[in-house]
Amino acid sequence: MDSLKPQDITRPLSDQLISLDKFMPLPAPYDKPGMEPGPSPLKEAWKDNHCTTLDGIIGNDRLTRPGTKEEEERFVKNFLSGMDKLFSKETNSGFLTPFLLAFEYCAKCDACSEACHIFKASGEKEVYRPIFRSEALRKLYRRYKKGGGLAARFTGGDMEINLEAVLRLGELAYRCNLCRRCAQNCPLGLDNSLIAREIRALFSMEMGIAPTSLHERGTLLQLKTGSSTGMKRKAFSNIIEFIEEEIADRTGKMYKIPVDKKGADILLIHNAGEFLSWPDNPAAFAILFEEAGLNWTMSSELAGYDAVNYGIWYDDVQAQKIALAQRRAARELGVRRIVIGECGHAHRAAAVSSDRLAAGADNIPRESSFPILRDIVRSGAVKFDPLRNNFPVTLHDPCNIVRSMGVVMPQRQILKALCPQFREMTPHGVNNYCCGGGGGFSVMREMNFSEWKMKVAARMKFKQILDAFQDTIQDPVIPKYVCAPCSNCKGAIRDMLDLYQATAKFNVQYAGIVELMVNAMVIFDRPYFEWLQEGWAERKGI
Amino acid sequence: MGTINVKGKEIEVDEDGFLVDPSDWNEDVVMAFAALEEIDELTDEHWNIINYLRDYFNKFQTAPMVRKLCKETGCSNKHMYELFPSGPAKGACKLAGLPKPTGCV
C-alpha cells in the first residue's frame, strides 16, 4: 500500500501519484495468468494537454492545462471562487445541508474506504479512498476560506494551492461512481460521494469544464434534439415502427405501440440508449404492457422519449432543465403518471433528485416500472412458464433504484417466480456493489478512461458475477444470465463481458428483467432470447 | 483532437478518429480510415453498409440501430465485425463519416 497524503495532490507535474497495478484478484477462471488483458500505454501527447498526474488516466477530457501563466492564475482563481459557492445557501441551495454535514462532521474513521468498490478493487490505492478526495478539498477550504492563519493550520488548512492540485482534484471527482455505498456504511451517514459530485458541479458550473460525453454531447444534445443519443422525433418514430416489425418477426404476433396517446394512464419513458443498443428491452415492455391491458403510451415530444438526465451527475442547472422538459412532455399528453423503464439514474433523477426542481404545476407523479411488472406476474394477467428460464440467473442491483430509492423486492419477486435457478450475488439488495458504470461512467469513453472503468470500477461487479456462477462458469454449454435492469449497468456489464471474453468463452449472457419475463410467456412458441433459439425446436421435441 | 493525412490534406478527427466536420467526407477519406481500421480491401459489401449508413444519417441525423442496419443490409452482426474489425458503431460509422455515437449506447 502507498502512503500518500491529501497534501500530495500538490506535488509537481513530474510526479504521477499512483500507477495502476496489483489489482484485487479475480476468482476462477480469471485467476490464471494471461486471463487479465494487459494495460495499454499512455499517449505522450495527452500528458502535455491533460492531467495524467493523478493515476495516468484521463476521465475529464475538457480539463486541459492552461496555456499561459495568466490563464493558470485565472484557472486557480476560478476554482477558489467556485469552491466558495459550494458553501453558500444562495448558490448551493439544493445540496448545501448534506454537503456541509459530510464536509464538517467526518471523524475519519475510514469505514467508507472499506465500503468502496473502487478503493478495494484498485488494490487499495490511497488516492481512491473516499475521504482522500474530501480531505484534499477540506484542506484547501480551510487554508483559503478560513483565513489560513494559525487556527486554520491546526484544523488541517495546511496545504498551499497550485495548478496541479486543482487539476488532480478535477480528475479525482471522476474516480467515484456516486453509488453512495460509502454513505450507507458511514456511522454518521455522511455522503462522501456528494463531495465528489459537488467538485464536479464546481468545475462545470463555475469553470465550464465537464466531460464532452456528459455535457456537450450529452445534456446539450438532449436539450437540442430530444435525446443524448441525438435521436430526433422522426428517428424515434422510425425506430418504433421497426420495433413493431421486429416483435412480429420474433414472436409471430403483431403489436401496435401507442405513441402520443392523449389521456393515457401511464407515460412510459425509457433511456433512449435502449432503442439503439438493446431494442429487445422496449419491445418486451410493449408486449407485457399490451398483454396486461394497461392504458399506456410513449411520447414523441422533445425529451419525452429519453429518460436520461446526465445533469444529476455534474450540474444542477442542467439537471433542472432536463427534468422540466420531461415533465412538460407528460403534461402535454395529459397522462396521470410517468413510469420509468429500466434505467437507474433516470429513476433517481425523475423520482428523487428532481422532486423539488419541478414543483407545483410542473409536477406530475413519477414511479418505477418494477412494481407494475411484479403486479403483471402476480395478477395472472399474463401466463408464464418458469421452465422456459431454466438456466442460472443472477440479479445486479442498480444503486440508484435500490440504495437511493429502496425499490428492492419487486424485481426479486419476479425473478423468484420466473427463474428456477435464480441466485443472489453477495452482497446484494441495498448492500450491492455498483456495476462500475455509475455516475456517468457508462457514457464516458474518452481517452483511456474505459480501461480504468473496466479494470478498476467494474472489477468488483465482475468478481460478484463470477462468484454467483462458480457452479457452472466453466461449462460453456450452460447459459448464465446476468439480469441488469438498468441501461447504464448493462453498458458496463456488456463492456466487461467483452473485455474478459466471458460471453465467448463461458456463455455469460446479460440483459434486463422484461426480456426474461417475455421469454417465459406461454403464448409464444419460441424463446425470446436469440441465444436460446438455436436448437430450440429439437429441444422442445425432447 | 488530431488530424489524418488524406492525399496531402490534413483532415481534423476527434480523439477516437471520427470526422469532426461531416462535410470533409469523401471516398479518399474512406480509404484512409480503412487503412487505419486494418481493412485490407473495400468490397461491395463494405460500400453497401457505408452507403446505407450515409442515407440513414442524411434522413434522420442519427445512426440507425445496429439491428436495423444488419436487417436492411442483409449483413449479420458477426459478419459486420469481419468487415469492420472495430464493429458497426466504431468502425462502419467512422468510415461512413458519421459522428461518434453518443448517449447511453
Interface residues (C-beta under 8 A of the other chain):
Chain A: D61 S213 R217 G218 L221 Q222 T225 S227 S228 T229 G230 M231 K232 K234 A235 N238 I239 F242 E246 N271 A272 G273 F275 L276 S277 P279 D306 V308 C343 S442 V443 R445 E446 M447 S487 N488 G491
Chain B: E15 D16 K59 F60 Q61 T62 A63 M65 V66 R67 K68 P99 K100 P101 T102 G103 C104 V105
